[in-house]
Amino acid sequence: MKHIKFIILLLCSVALWAQKPAEVGVILDNDLYTSPINDQYYTNGIEVFYRYLGTPKNEKVAKKITEFRIGQYMYNPQSVKATELKYHDRPFAGYLFAEAGINTYYTNESVLKTSFQVGVVGRESLAQDLQEQLHKMFGYHPVSGWEYQIKTLLGLQANTFYSTKVFKETYKEKVDFHLQGEVDAGTVWTGVNLGAMARISLNKNELLPMYNSALHNATLTHDKETYKGRRELFLYVNPNINYQIYDATIEGSMFNDDSVVTFPLIPVRFNAEVGVKYGRENWNFSYSFNYQSKELTNNVVTGYYYGSIVIGYLL
């Protein structure tokens, strides 16, 4: 937590020095946010982000936002007391990374995001250290089995996300619909997601245009006076189909077979996200419930779910 506070303070200092409209915040994922007894598979994630608003040079572009993140993801089998290999229905794995990206918001309410990551999977991700310390701090059962985690590999990732609004004239005030696609390619993950997204207003206000909405992190503006009295509250639903080609946290490195515990993938999965986003003046908050179907092949593994909390502050 000391490191996180230092990073947030550093990002705030950079934003104030740059004198550009910016947002800083944190993303917290954990399966305990959905169930006090659910603690498996994708079990914890933390990201700290900083994004700032640029000036678009194309009349078709409403906003262009540059974004930086650092984060860590943690993966477990069903039990963190997996002293024997027979209890590993998914590998222990951790991923530590830094990310840079550009988000482009068009006047027709389409969104294009591109990002690049560099990171590490394995002991150097510090996932083992964090989980062992957390379990010790909160009096949970001691963790065993990390000695079989996915071995060290360099993470180099590229990601592209695109969203376009559909039924623009029919649904636009209290409800709208979007088609979305995403491609990941790299040494940690390679896959494709296709899905639909519905946004439903939960207050008396009409939905904001996508280039001003918190849905895809577009609330920054050059006129900071507009933050005064700002209100946004909506529900969103995002089912999607994932075709996964490669996942190093399950299969190990594509360049060697050093990892002791690995499994073949189930390539076609169904995923879903349902959440609420709330924005008030300089603050953005959200909570989402995320479900992912079975990711790999064995006789024990199941689908799983986790919760995600996002807190952001507009500087």
Solvent accessible surface area in square Angstrom, and as a share of the most:
residue,aa,sasa,rsa
1,M,156,0.70
2,K,177,0.75
3,H,147,0.66
4,I,33,0.17
5,K,136,0.57
6,F,129,0.54
7,I,39,0.20
8,I,53,0.27
9,L,121,0.60
10,L,90,0.45
11,L,31,0.15
12,C,29,0.17
13,S,55,0.35
14,V,60,0.35
15,A,3,0.03
16,L,108,0.54
17,W,211,0.74
18,A,37,0.29
19,Q,146,0.65
20,K,91,0.38
21,P,12,0.07
22,A,0,0.00
23,E,5,0.02
24,V,7,0.04
25,G,7,0.07
26,V,20,0.11
27,I,20,0.10
28,L,52,0.26
29,D,14,0.07
30,N,25,0.13
31,D,0,0.00
32,L,64,0.32
33,Y,83,0.32
34,T,37,0.22
35,S,17,0.11
36,P,122,0.77
37,I,160,0.81
38,N,14,0.07
39,D,45,0.23
40,Q,32,0.14
41,Y,3,0.01
42,Y,19,0.07
43,T,4,0.02
44,N,22,0.11
45,G,2,0.02
46,I,32,0.16
47,E,13,0.06
48,V,6,0.03
49,F,1,0.01
50,Y,12,0.05
51,R,5,0.02
52,Y,52,0.20
53,L,5,0.02
54,G,20,0.19
55,T,105,0.61
56,P,40,0.25
57,K,206,0.87
58,N,82,0.42
59,E,162,0.73
60,K,135,0.57
61,V,15,0.09
62,A,32,0.24
63,K,20,0.08
64,K,79,0.34
65,I,0,0.00
66,T,28,0.16
67,E,9,0.04
68,F,87,0.36
69,R,45,0.16
70,I,69,0.35
71,G,7,0.06
72,Q,15,0.06
73,Y,35,0.13
74,M,3,0.01
75,Y,21,0.08
76,N,0,0.00
77,P,0,0.00
78,Q,70,0.31
79,S,44,0.28
80,V,16,0.09
81,K,103,0.44
82,A,0,0.00
83,T,82,0.47
84,E,88,0.39
85,L,85,0.42
86,K,149,0.63
87,Y,109,0.41
88,H,9,0.04
89,D,8,0.04
90,R,4,0.01
91,P,0,0.00
92,F,0,0.00
93,A,0,0.00
94,G,0,0.00
95,Y,0,0.00
96,L,64,0.32
97,F,8,0.03
98,A,43,0.33
99,E,30,0.14
100,A,43,0.33
101,G,9,0.09
102,I,81,0.41
103,N,6,0.03
104,T,12,0.07
105,Y,1,0.00
106,Y,58,0.22
107,T,73,0.42
108,N,81,0.42
109,E,29,0.13
110,S,4,0.03
111,V,0,0.00
112,L,57,0.28
113,K,36,0.15
114,T,47,0.27
115,S,16,0.10
116,F,132,0.55
117,Q,31,0.14
118,V,79,0.45
119,G,11,0.11
120,V,31,0.18
121,V,0,0.00
122,G,0,0.00
123,R,114,0.42
124,E,91,0.41
125,S,0,0.00
126,L,95,0.47
127,A,1,0.00
128,Q,29,0.13
129,D,53,0.27
130,L,60,0.30
131,Q,7,0.03
132,E,64,0.29
133,Q,107,0.47
134,L,57,0.29
135,H,18,0.08
136,K,161,0.68
137,M,135,0.60
138,F,125,0.52
139,G,67,0.64
140,Y,110,0.42
141,H,118,0.53
142,P,109,0.69
143,V,20,0.12
144,S,35,0.22
145,G,0,0.00
146,W,3,0.01
147,E,110,0.49
148,Y,53,0.20
149,Q,10,0.05
150,I,0,0.00
151,K,82,0.35
152,T,72,0.42
153,L,16,0.08
154,L,107,0.53
155,G,0,0.00
156,L,88,0.44
157,Q,12,0.05
158,A,38,0.29
159,N,31,0.16
160,T,58,0.34
161,F,25,0.11
162,Y,98,0.37
163,S,0,0.00
164,T,41,0.24
165,K,16,0.07
166,V,34,0.20
167,F,130,0.54
168,K,87,0.37
169,E,142,0.64
170,T,100,0.58
171,Y,97,0.37
172,K,99,0.42
173,E,92,0.41
174,K,84,0.36
175,V,43,0.25
176,D,0,0.00
177,F,65,0.27
178,H,1,0.00
179,L,96,0.48
180,Q,22,0.10
181,G,20,0.19
182,E,51,0.23
183,V,75,0.43
184,D,37,0.19
185,A,47,0.37
186,G,21,0.20
187,T,23,0.14
188,V,0,0.00
189,W,43,0.15
190,T,33,0.19
191,G,4,0.04
192,V,52,0.30
193,N,36,0.18
194,L,114,0.57
195,G,20,0.19
196,A,44,0.34
197,M,5,0.02
198,A,17,0.13
199,R,2,0.01
200,I,57,0.29
201,S,15,0.10
202,L,86,0.43
203,N,44,0.23
204,K,185,0.78
205,N,60,0.31
206,E,111,0.50
207,L,20,0.10
208,L,56,0.28
209,P,43,0.27
210,M,0,0.00
211,Y,56,0.21
212,N,55,0.28
213,S,0,0.00
214,A,9,0.07
215,L,14,0.07
216,H,18,0.08
217,N,29,0.15
218,A,0,0.00
219,T,8,0.05
220,L,0,0.00
221,T,29,0.17
222,H,107,0.48
223,D,76,0.39
224,K,92,0.39
225,E,109,0.49
226,T,75,0.43
227,Y,6,0.02
228,K,145,0.61
229,G,51,0.49
230,R,29,0.11
231,R,87,0.32
232,E,11,0.05
233,L,51,0.26
234,F,1,0.00
235,L,48,0.24
236,Y,14,0.05
237,V,52,0.30
238,N,19,0.10
239,P,52,0.33
240,N,24,0.12
241,I,87,0.44
242,N,7,0.04
243,Y,107,0.41
244,Q,16,0.07
245,I,103,0.52
246,Y,24,0.09
247,D,8,0.04
248,A,0,0.00
249,T,0,0.00
250,I,0,0.00
251,E,58,0.26
252,G,2,0.02
253,S,17,0.11
254,M,96,0.43
255,F,155,0.65
256,N,72,0.37
257,D,133,0.69
258,D,87,0.45
259,S,15,0.10
260,V,88,0.51
261,V,13,0.07
262,T,60,0.35
263,F,39,0.16
264,P,85,0.53
265,L,25,0.12
266,I,49,0.25
267,P,58,0.36
268,V,89,0.51
269,R,14,0.05
270,F,93,0.39
271,N,21,0.11
272,A,24,0.19
273,E,48,0.21
274,V,61,0.35
275,G,3,0.03
276,V,57,0.33
277,K,24,0.10
278,Y,70,0.27
279,G,0,0.00
280,R,117,0.43
281,E,71,0.32
282,N,40,0.21
283,W,112,0.39
284,N,15,0.08
285,F,80,0.33
286,S,15,0.09
287,Y,87,0.33
288,S,5,0.03
289,F,81,0.34
290,N,15,0.08
291,Y,75,0.28
292,Q,43,0.19
293,S,22,0.14
294,K,80,0.34
295,E,20,0.09
296,L,1,0.00
297,T,75,0.43
298,N,34,0.18
299,N,162,0.83
300,V,89,0.51
301,V,8,0.05
302,T,61,0.35
303,G,21,0.20
304,Y,7,0.03
305,Y,78,0.30
306,Y,25,0.10
307,G,0,0.00
308,S,14,0.09
309,I,55,0.28
310,V,34,0.19
311,I,62,0.31
312,G,1,0.01
313,Y,77,0.29
314,L,0,0.00
315,L,36,0.18
